[in-house]
């Protein structure tokens, strides 16, 4: 058998939904800053661990003292490809 919704039941449901909504809103204002601090702290610790492991992977070496005017190249520049094999340039002129 079908049940009909009563007005007091409907108002009670609306009241419960509003209480839940505002309760979550108030609790999020209280706990959101704490949660953000916790997440930031964990991210900082993780970043610190990664930077320490990266630093340990780098091999320690001592640079030789350079003579005045000596030039060293640490990285070769990227070679750019030439556009010579694109083709011949043809200038077209519109005819009315």
VOGU-3710 file (C-alpha; in Angstrom, 3 decimals, decimal comma):
1> xxxxxxxxxx> 0,000/0,000/0,000  1,238/3,507/-0,786  2,086/5,889/1,989  1,505/9,573/1,720  4,076/12,060/2,967  2,927/14,114/5,878  3,738/17,772/6,321  5,417/17,304/9,764  7,548/14,439/8,373  8,630/16,589/5,427
11> xxxxxxxxxx> 9,513/19,536/7,684  11,461/17,209/9,999  13,457/15,883/7,017  14,248/19,434/5,845  15,322/20,371/9,389  17,604/17,313/9,641  19,193/18,104/6,264  19,816/21,723/7,286  21,354/20,625/10,601  23,661/18,191/8,801
21> xxxxxxxxxx> 24,651/20,837/6,231  25,455/23,511/8,825  27,118/20,960/11,113  29,492/19,896/8,335  30,127/23,534/7,453  31,042/24,451/11,052  33,187/21,344/11,571  35,030/21,974/8,298  35,902/25,493/9,458  37,335/24,033/12,651
31> xxxxxxxxxx> 39,183/21,037/11,228  40,194/22,247/7,737  43,159/24,344/8,965  44,373/21,417/11,074  44,044/19,068/8,119  45,902/21,469/5,820  48,735/21,834/8,347  48,964/18,052/8,654  49,097/17,547/4,875  51,690/20,319/4,459
41> xxxxxxxxxx> 53,846/18,813/7,204  53,720/15,362/5,572  54,571/16,846/2,158  57,508/18,735/3,678  58,825/15,545/5,296  58,452/13,635/2,016  60,234/16,392/0,098  63,021/16,415/2,699  63,513/12,667/2,352  63,659/12,909/-1,429
51> xxxxxxxxxx> 66,114/15,786/-1,392  68,337/13,943/1,100  68,365/10,812/-1,040  69,094/12,902/-4,137  71,927/14,675/-2,361  73,388/11,317/-1,298  73,243/10,001/-4,855  75,366/12,841/-6,156  78,974/11,782/-6,162  81,157/14,155/-4,265
61> xxxxxxxxxx> 84,026/15,485/-6,297  86,471/18,285/-5,919  86,950/20,695/-8,744  90,452/21,304/-9,921  91,593/24,860/-9,567  91,189/26,504/-12,963  93,821/28,563/-14,569  92,958/32,093/-15,482  91,311/32,233/-18,915  90,545/28,483/-19,058
71> xxxxxxxxxx> 87,127/27,628/-20,463  85,199/24,444/-19,723  81,951/23,285/-21,308  79,745/21,236/-19,013  76,918/20,610/-21,473  76,860/20,546/-25,220  74,183/22,813/-26,747  71,304/21,191/-28,599  71,951/21,012/-32,321  69,265/22,748/-34,325
81> xxxxxxxxxx> 68,149/21,141/-37,565  68,480/23,160/-40,722  65,474/24,149/-42,816  67,405/23,702/-46,082  65,482/20,573/-47,096  62,087/22,299/-46,810  61,969/23,148/-50,498  62,122/26,038/-52,879  60,253/29,259/-52,129  57,838/30,332/-54,847
91> xxxxxx> 56,202/33,741/-54,791  52,639/33,575/-56,135  50,783/36,541/-57,470  46,991/36,698/-57,589  45,415/37,376/-60,958  41,998/39,071/-61,116
//
